[in-house]
Amino acid sequence: MADVVTLSREGPIAVLTIDNPPVNAMSQSVRAGLDQHFRTASSDAAVKAILVLCAGRTFIAGADLKEFDTGVHPPLHRDLFAAFEGSAKPVIVGLHGTALGAGAEFALACHYRCAVPDAKIGLPELTLGIIPGAGGTQRLPRVIGARAALEFILNAAPVAAQKAKEIGLVDRVLDGELRAGAIAYAQELVSQGAQPRPTSKLSVDTSGFDEAFIQSSLAGVRKKMRGQRAPDYAVEAIQAAIALPFEQGLDRETEIANLTLDSLESKALRHLFFAEREVAKIPGLAESVQPRNIRKVGIVGAGTMGSGIAIACADAGLEVTIIDAGAEALARGLSSIKKTYESSVARGRITAAQQAERTALVRGANELAALADVDLVIEAVFEDMALKQDIFRTLGKVCRADAILASNTSTLDLDAIAAVSGRAAQVVGLHFFSPANIMRLLEIVRGRNTSQETLATALAIAKRLRKVGVVVGVCYGFVGNRMMLDGYVREADQLLLEGATPEQVDRVIEDFGFAMGPFKMNDMGGNDVALRARETTGIRAQRPSPYNESIDEMARMNRLGQKTGVGFYRYEKGDRTPLHDAETDSIIAKVAARFGVKRRASISDAEVQLRCVYPLINEGAKILAEGIAYRSGDIDVIWTTGYGFPRFRGGPMFYADSIGLANVLAEMKRLHALHGHYWEPAPLLAELAAKKSTFQEWSKSRKA
Ligand SMILES: NC(=O)c1ccc[n+]([C@@H]2O[C@H](COP(=O)([O-])OP(=O)(O)OC[C@H]3O[C@@H](n4cnc5c(N)ncnc54)[C@H](O)[C@@H]3O)[C@@H](O)[C@H]2O)c1
């Protein structure tokens, strides 16, 4: 194997180049190479300064995540960084790509930092539930001050070189090429007689770092890192940088970092980090299968979903032709696309030039014949089988023979849609989530006849649209909606009939960490949507009432939620704040009476939580056993990216594994005895519980 770190000379400058593809992770071999060449360069009298660069597309983009599990072998980060920091000769780093995590921490231990303009620097540790543990929390406050350091660490997002220069994190933004520019900068420092500048010797600027600032920063971050402790630990580490001498501060940082590493929160977040990458690996999909090149997309249906999908496509630079049956509906769709872009400009998310570019990519049409030349069609008309089949029949005739046809159906049988298209191998489900231009999740529905090439193309499209594409099989509601409707929402509804209130259920679920409780969610999406799906698919008839009966009653009474001003909650005009509505209580009581449901004076919060969350686990187990999802991690990704399940709990299946499947099973049996057949434990759950195994182990064993 070639050396991952090499040493070369440019006049008086020793250049250490790291080449550890793909992202130059700070692995043991990189540390060993840096250590070795640093010693050589240090003892060479002709060397006046040491410059560290990376080959490939980026500077060190983080720690070697494998070491989370294997443990860290010497040279340790702390010793290595101390050696560079203690160098008698100035040490300079040249940054490009993304200097993240341990990469940024290493840069902080060096004396001078230069960067190409598009380089980015960040400490994303908090997104994994940990704190920077290689000196970052101690050195960053010494370089940019405690206040800016806390902002930087809590933000967890990388900053661009120019911004890094403004806050004092980077000394020089280079113009032009990295290597030549960095060498010139190092030579300039040598000729100026620049001295080593060890960060550890600097004092921390504490101005503005007061309790009020800390509390308001934590409050801000809690919104996006709901339920997570790592932000509080980050504050503690920075306080240690102020209160303690450097070495003791590092000791404290290590203690805190180890604590966070061991936390369930960070295990959950790391699980999701890997699971989000694993979703793209499809068992049986040969690597040799090449995705089709997609440039032109047709969208059928310019409603809520169609227009959102059009924006997602145009954002990715794809040409879009959007069709609707009625001229008015089309005009509405096009105008909503235009408005979304206008508001993005107003909010500073995109420039006016980008708006113009993207708007120009979208054109409307009235006839399916306008899609004769597109590479991919995404259908998003009403959730109605006959209508969708009609459209696929026509698309099969008017589209180019090699075009791929996708449906955005949320519940319908994709195989029945594919069957009429005349090209079932080129049909796939692309199940977007609302708002389609924002939500990261894309369920890719693999039909019985979907070809490998079509599937590979769907995965490539997901990537192109910057979404997490998770491949699922065909069944009612696929993975996400099936678990939601058949488990979570069903039981939430049942709890109302037994005596809970929408407010209580929503509060308990939000306290558990969900972004939004089920009744606020129903009111937002429209209580009619699920009823229509249940009726058109015949699912309502198959299931004994009072399955989802209070939601359906709301829909039948035209209490559709926010769009009609009243649903489970009442809404003032122009305001989305859910307000209590006494009428809801009496409707629920009437439905309960109609079905003879015995009402209780109160239901404990603990019962509400368990009865809403455990059905997800049970349904998930059935989905795994049926092969509708490949891995438990896929289900976790679907629920955390598409349904607001708390990330710090790792998704429903990871959550089950973390409580222990035997415990889950015992509860499930108890509820089965009390509440009947919906609670019958899934056979896979029972099997794994008996073996003291986990969903994750089961998923891994099947891969092998
Ligand atoms: N709304 C959601 O949250 C959501 C999420 C995921 C998937 N879906 C699915 O997306 C699809 C569309 O849902 P929506 O919420 O955008 O519905 P919508 O009612 O907002 O839009 C449907 C559009 O299709 C148009 N249409 C109807 N018949 C047509 C035809 N023959 N040719 C062309 N256009 C036609 C309608 O005029 C309307 O503009 C459904 O299959 C739905 O299940 C919806």
The ligand as an ORCA input file, in Angstrom:
! r2SCAN-3c Opt
* xyz 0 1
  N     -50.221     15.386      0.032
  C     -49.324     14.610      0.562
  O     -48.875     14.831      1.684
  C     -48.803     13.421     -0.186
  C     -47.625     12.825      0.222
  C     -47.100     11.762     -0.518
  C     -47.770     11.305     -1.622
  N     -48.942     11.878     -1.996
  C     -49.600     11.358     -3.194
  O     -49.365     12.271     -4.252
  C     -50.448     12.237     -5.148
  C     -50.971     13.650     -5.315
  O     -51.348     14.164     -4.077
  P     -51.567     15.728     -3.832
  O     -51.673     15.916     -2.376
  O     -50.566     16.502     -4.601
  O     -52.989     15.944     -4.491
  P     -53.622     17.286     -5.088
  O     -55.074     17.086     -5.051
  O     -53.023     18.477     -4.453
  O     -53.105     17.284     -6.597
  C     -53.524     16.380     -7.567
  C     -53.477     17.091     -8.901
  O     -53.663     16.144     -9.936
  C     -54.433     16.776    -10.951
  N     -55.048     15.778    -11.816
  C     -56.131     15.024    -11.581
  N     -56.392     14.259    -12.642
  C     -55.460     14.520    -13.559
  C     -55.188     14.050    -14.862
  N     -55.966     13.144    -15.442
  N     -54.138     14.548    -15.524
  C     -53.352     15.471    -14.958
  N     -53.561     15.957    -13.729
  C     -54.590     15.485    -13.030
  C     -55.416     17.604    -10.196
  O     -56.008     18.623    -10.998
  C     -54.556     18.160     -9.071
  O     -53.959     19.388     -9.441
  C     -51.425     11.250     -4.565
  O     -51.190      9.985     -5.148
  C     -51.086     11.235     -3.108
  O     -51.452     10.048     -2.463
  C     -49.460     12.942     -1.314
*
